Amino acid sequence: MNPRFTITHAITQDLTRIERARGFLEAAQLSEKWVHQMGERAQLLEAYHTTHIEGTRLKLAEAELLLAGQSVPQADADDVRELLNYRDAFNLVSDYLESGDPITEGLIREIHKRLVAGVRGDRAQPGEYRRMQNYVANSTTGAIIYTPPPPGDVPILMRNLVEWLTNPGEVHPVLASGIAQFQLVHIHPFLDGNGRTSRLLSTLYLYRSGYDFKRLFTISEYYDRDRSAFYTALQSVREADVDLTKWLKFFVAGLDTQLAEVKEKATQAIQLDSIAYEHKLNTRQMEVLRYLSIHRTMNIQDFTRICPTFSRRTLQRDLKDLLTKQLIVEVGRSSTDPNRIYELAFKL
């Protein structure tokens, strides 16, 4: 495997900003609780968007409930399974990182197995390389836009990919991650689930290379915002005789965009810590500010959920104090919820 690409000025600029974001996050004084909360949020968003790209119809609020262990009776059973499967596969990746073991074909196959297990009658043959020819078709017209390599070539192509990932030479880790994502989609080793597997492989490679960014980013959110641009970037490689330049430009721009958002949120978290210190807020009140910085609004039920060991009266007193200090404002009540709704009284 010998990937062809040109490091353009745009790619260099994005890589520079990515390195700066990495340095900022490593140096920033961020509370462990905030990092944990935002990490969980990032995992939710990645699970939602990576499955949404593939056609699941869950709403983000429904995905949040499902990952919190609650039921969503109206949701399609396969959509639910795909979402929960992502969490299972991500947990596998997390455990694998702690072991320090290299990326192997066995790991990639196990990731795929967990992503598609029990979905749509197991037609994707979880963890098994395909033994028949498959095709990539336009979801609107049904026209075939890409014919992957024949099934007999898959084992050697996957072996070459894993060998290259073990020793990519002087290729920047971020670019190697993007190459891994494209190459797995290009090989299309499985009957279904190749896109999800490729995105998780890309994330795993970043993590292993020291570019985990505290696990606060979600690259699939960027792809899901403009799926047409995402597919066009992938297709550009095939149209350019497997030159990856345009795809890598798209890939690093996406990571740069997501990390800029993470950096902004981290800066906001530091501001909140400063405000909490200035106003002598207790830990519960700090939780209110953090929650509002992420979710925009909250009510007493939300507060009870994030501080379950305290009485409703205590939490109401906390809210009243925040109102008095003009750190939150009441914005009314919704037609479906009689509880007061609150927002931050200042901009971050």
Secondary structure, 3 states (H helix, E strand, C coil): CCCECCCCHHHHHHHHHHHHHHHHHHHCCCCHHHHHHHHHHHHHHHHHHHHHHCCCCCCHHHHHHHHCCCCCCCCCHHHHHHHHHHHHHHHHHHHHHHHCCCCCHHHHHHHHHHHHCCCHHHCCCCCCCCCCCCCEECCCCCCEEECCCCHHHHHHHHHHHHHHHHCCCCCCHHHHHHHHHHHHHHHCCCCCCHHHHHHHHHHHHHHHCCCCHHHCCCHHHHHHHCHHHHHHHHHHHHHCCCECHHHHHHHHHHHHHHHHHHHHHHHHHHHHHHHHHHCCCCHHHHHHHHHHHHHCCECHHHHHHHCCCCCHHHHHHHHHHHHHCCCEEECCCECCECCCCEEECCCC
